[in-house]
Amino acid sequence: MDSNSKKDTFPLIQISTKMLQIIRLWNESSGQRMSTFGALLIAVFPIMWLIPSWLFIVSSQDNIKRLMKAINEQIVFCIVFLKFSFYAIHFRRWEQLFYDLQRSFSTVVNNPSLEIQTILGHVTKSTHKLTKYYCSIVSFNGAAYGLFPMLFIVVKYAVTGSYDVPLSTPIEGNYFIPGLRTNFWVWLPVNITLSAMLELHGFALFFVETFTWNLVYATSCMFRILQILANELSHQCRNEKEWNGKLKTFIALHDSVLRSAETLEEILSLQMLLLYISTILALCLGMVVLSLAVNEVYVLLTTMAVFGYCIFQTFSFSYLGTELIEQSEAVADAIFHSKWYTQKLNRQKDMCFLMMRANKPVKLTAAKLFVVTRDSFTQVIKQAYTIFTLMSQFLDNPVN
């Protein structure tokens, strides 16, 4: 019995949940609290990255490039911490959403339709591809801030016996450790620790983000499956019992997916607003840094890493938000364009009822202020460039 139940359970984003289990941000069974290690991993984040950076910013700094770089890093690290915090706060709801979606997919895992099986296979493949390629991006960003500059200084010291002061740390921050930026042998163990923690937090962020994206995408794919099931309902069935069974299955599945989409919108609503605001600020400040530090390779490298991260984050949710809207609306279209008018009168009434239910709007919003779509992404880029042009005038560096 257990083997049959496992066989009939769809392995929804299995790779994401397994990776979250490794760092104790997910449980093997539902209904449990987040582990102490996972909560501690989130709790130490502001101590290691936010507070030191904030202290660096509020202290008097003569180098405007380092100051702007620190502010840019603070914005990105703040939104990262907020992502961790929202994940921890809504941990139980994420669990409920995941298992609800998994049950929805499990109801169609043995469906003989080739189209449905193709969608199920695509959900699994897309999860693996996203995990594979995004992992390399996160690893590079973490190495650009921690490992690469550290290795450069170590190699230079080994070859020449000298090093430049002040020594770099993964972020612009004051850690109040004597000799940290002047003594190589104090700096090296501290920087190794900071770089290791940066990579650990980077992978934790990577696991949480891929988990979130995959759930949003899986929800939109479930709406695609509903479109196929809606078309099957329009076919003539001699057996009234069989048709009623398919109708009940469709209604139950549609209700479950609508609840999942509503839960997604509630969980991500405030996070989307903060993500869009932080992306605008990070992009315009990053452009200021790039315009001031055109000859500093390391500053350019780290700033471009921030650029890429912010743009990819905002575009991903904008794309998924548009996909969710289009696929949910297509369910009503599939019912409308099917041959429902050839059915019996009682079936026609049922199909019309289904179409009215499918017209319920499904979308991601930013705190109910605007809908997250590809158009909102273009607005982010426009707003960031507008603010940058204003800032460049104050810095006596006008943009032509």
Solvent accessible surface area in square Angstrom, and as a share of the most:
residue,aa,sasa,rsa
1,M,200,0.89
2,D,108,0.56
3,S,80,0.52
4,N,94,0.48
5,S,61,0.40
6,K,155,0.66
7,K,161,0.68
8,D,61,0.31
9,T,58,0.34
10,F,10,0.04
11,P,59,0.37
12,L,1,0.01
13,I,5,0.02
14,Q,90,0.40
15,I,47,0.24
16,S,0,0.00
17,T,10,0.06
18,K,114,0.48
19,M,29,0.13
20,L,0,0.00
21,Q,51,0.23
22,I,122,0.62
23,I,13,0.07
24,R,123,0.45
25,L,1,0.00
26,W,9,0.03
27,N,18,0.09
28,E,153,0.68
29,S,55,0.35
30,S,63,0.41
31,G,54,0.52
32,Q,91,0.40
33,R,200,0.73
34,M,32,0.14
35,S,32,0.21
36,T,117,0.68
37,F,100,0.42
38,G,0,0.00
39,A,50,0.39
40,L,105,0.52
41,L,9,0.04
42,I,14,0.07
43,A,53,0.41
44,V,36,0.21
45,F,3,0.01
46,P,25,0.16
47,I,110,0.56
48,M,33,0.15
49,W,0,0.00
50,L,22,0.11
51,I,88,0.45
52,P,8,0.05
53,S,2,0.01
54,W,136,0.48
55,L,48,0.24
56,F,5,0.02
57,I,41,0.21
58,V,86,0.50
59,S,43,0.28
60,S,111,0.72
61,Q,54,0.24
62,D,154,0.80
63,N,59,0.30
64,I,77,0.39
65,K,49,0.21
66,R,58,0.21
67,L,39,0.19
68,M,14,0.06
69,K,8,0.03
70,A,0,0.00
71,I,49,0.25
72,N,3,0.02
73,E,3,0.01
74,Q,29,0.13
75,I,26,0.13
76,V,13,0.08
77,F,25,0.11
78,C,48,0.29
79,I,6,0.03
80,V,11,0.06
81,F,52,0.22
82,L,57,0.28
83,K,4,0.02
84,F,2,0.01
85,S,23,0.15
86,F,26,0.11
87,Y,3,0.01
88,A,38,0.30
89,I,124,0.63
90,H,39,0.18
91,F,8,0.03
92,R,124,0.45
93,R,84,0.31
94,W,6,0.02
95,E,5,0.02
96,Q,116,0.51
97,L,2,0.01
98,F,10,0.04
99,Y,46,0.17
100,D,29,0.15
101,L,0,0.00
102,Q,29,0.13
103,R,143,0.52
104,S,4,0.02
105,F,0,0.00
106,S,26,0.17
107,T,90,0.53
108,V,4,0.02
109,V,28,0.16
110,N,107,0.55
111,N,33,0.17
112,P,132,0.83
113,S,22,0.14
114,L,145,0.72
115,E,110,0.49
116,I,0,0.00
117,Q,67,0.30
118,T,86,0.50
119,I,9,0.05
120,L,7,0.04
121,G,30,0.28
122,H,81,0.36
123,V,3,0.02
124,T,47,0.27
125,K,134,0.57
126,S,25,0.16
127,T,3,0.02
128,H,89,0.40
129,K,121,0.51
130,L,46,0.23
131,T,8,0.05
132,K,139,0.59
133,Y,132,0.50
134,Y,3,0.01
135,C,40,0.24
136,S,67,0.43
137,I,73,0.37
138,V,14,0.08
139,S,36,0.23
140,F,98,0.41
141,N,29,0.15
142,G,11,0.10
143,A,9,0.07
144,A,0,0.00
145,Y,17,0.06
146,G,1,0.01
147,L,74,0.37
148,F,85,0.35
149,P,17,0.11
150,M,17,0.07
151,L,81,0.41
152,F,138,0.58
153,I,23,0.12
154,V,46,0.27
155,V,90,0.51
156,K,62,0.26
157,Y,57,0.22
158,A,83,0.65
159,V,117,0.67
160,T,84,0.49
161,G,52,0.50
162,S,58,0.37
163,Y,58,0.22
164,D,101,0.52
165,V,85,0.49
166,P,72,0.46
167,L,1,0.00
168,S,30,0.19
169,T,8,0.05
170,P,1,0.01
171,I,1,0.01
172,E,20,0.09
173,G,1,0.01
174,N,40,0.21
175,Y,39,0.15
176,F,157,0.66
177,I,67,0.34
178,P,121,0.76
179,G,28,0.27
180,L,10,0.05
181,R,48,0.18
182,T,79,0.46
183,N,65,0.33
184,F,6,0.03
185,W,161,0.56
186,V,47,0.27
187,W,0,0.00
188,L,36,0.18
189,P,73,0.46
190,V,31,0.18
191,N,3,0.02
192,I,86,0.44
193,T,76,0.44
194,L,8,0.04
195,S,9,0.06
196,A,58,0.45
197,M,41,0.18
198,L,18,0.09
199,E,47,0.21
200,L,54,0.27
201,H,5,0.02
202,G,16,0.16
203,F,60,0.25
204,A,1,0.00
205,L,15,0.07
206,F,1,0.00
207,F,18,0.08
208,V,8,0.04
209,E,4,0.02
210,T,0,0.00
211,F,0,0.00
212,T,6,0.04
213,W,7,0.03
214,N,7,0.04
215,L,0,0.00
216,V,0,0.00
217,Y,34,0.13
218,A,0,0.00
219,T,0,0.00
220,S,1,0.00
221,C,0,0.00
222,M,0,0.00
223,F,1,0.00
224,R,71,0.26
225,I,0,0.00
226,L,0,0.00
227,Q,32,0.14
228,I,20,0.10
229,L,18,0.09
230,A,0,0.00
231,N,66,0.34
232,E,41,0.18
233,L,3,0.01
234,S,10,0.06
235,H,109,0.49
236,Q,119,0.53
237,C,22,0.13
238,R,249,0.91
239,N,81,0.41
240,E,58,0.26
241,K,167,0.71
242,E,86,0.39
243,W,1,0.00
244,N,57,0.29
245,G,35,0.34
246,K,74,0.31
247,L,18,0.09
248,K,145,0.62
249,T,69,0.40
250,F,2,0.01
251,I,46,0.23
252,A,64,0.50
253,L,7,0.04
254,H,2,0.01
255,D,44,0.23
256,S,16,0.10
257,V,0,0.00
258,L,20,0.10
259,R,139,0.51
260,S,3,0.02
261,A,3,0.02
262,E,89,0.40
263,T,27,0.16
264,L,0,0.00
265,E,16,0.07
266,E,79,0.35
267,I,5,0.03
268,L,1,0.00
269,S,13,0.09
270,L,88,0.44
271,Q,13,0.06
272,M,0,0.00
273,L,31,0.15
274,L,49,0.24
275,L,4,0.02
276,Y,7,0.03
277,I,82,0.42
278,S,13,0.09
279,T,1,0.01
280,I,32,0.16
281,L,74,0.37
282,A,1,0.00
283,L,6,0.03
284,C,1,0.01
285,L,17,0.08
286,G,0,0.00
287,M,38,0.17
288,V,1,0.00
289,V,1,0.00
290,L,37,0.19
291,S,40,0.26
292,L,51,0.25
293,A,2,0.01
294,V,95,0.55
295,N,138,0.71
296,E,65,0.29
297,V,120,0.69
298,Y,62,0.24
299,V,14,0.08
300,L,46,0.23
301,L,61,0.30
302,T,0,0.00
303,T,4,0.02
304,M,106,0.47
305,A,10,0.07
306,V,9,0.05
307,F,27,0.11
308,G,40,0.38
309,Y,21,0.08
310,C,7,0.04
311,I,61,0.31
312,F,68,0.28
313,Q,0,0.00
314,T,0,0.00
315,F,85,0.36
316,S,14,0.09
317,F,2,0.01
318,S,0,0.00
319,Y,89,0.34
320,L,14,0.07
321,G,0,0.00
322,T,15,0.08
323,E,25,0.11
324,L,0,0.00
325,I,32,0.16
326,E,81,0.36
327,Q,33,0.14
328,S,5,0.03
329,E,101,0.45
330,A,27,0.21
331,V,0,0.00
332,A,7,0.06
333,D,74,0.38
334,A,17,0.13
335,I,1,0.01
336,F,114,0.48
337,H,142,0.63
338,S,9,0.06
339,K,131,0.55
340,W,58,0.20
341,Y,133,0.51
342,T,65,0.38
343,Q,9,0.04
344,K,117,0.50
345,L,122,0.61
346,N,80,0.41
347,R,1,0.01
348,Q,41,0.18
349,K,131,0.55
350,D,47,0.24
351,M,2,0.01
352,C,47,0.28
353,F,97,0.41
354,L,1,0.00
355,M,38,0.17
356,M,130,0.58
357,R,60,0.22
358,A,5,0.04
359,N,97,0.50
360,K,108,0.46
361,P,98,0.62
362,V,13,0.07
363,K,71,0.30
364,L,1,0.00
365,T,7,0.04
366,A,0,0.00
367,A,30,0.24
368,K,150,0.63
369,L,128,0.64
370,F,76,0.32
371,V,52,0.30
372,V,0,0.00
373,T,30,0.17
374,R,98,0.36
375,D,107,0.55
376,S,13,0.09
377,F,32,0.13
378,T,65,0.38
379,Q,90,0.40
380,V,3,0.02
381,I,68,0.35
382,K,122,0.52
383,Q,88,0.39
384,A,1,0.01
385,Y,108,0.41
386,T,71,0.41
387,I,55,0.28
388,F,16,0.07
389,T,34,0.20
390,L,96,0.48
391,M,47,0.21
392,S,2,0.01
393,Q,113,0.50
394,F,175,0.73
395,L,61,0.30
396,D,129,0.67
397,N,46,0.24
398,P,91,0.57
399,V,62,0.36
400,N,188,0.96
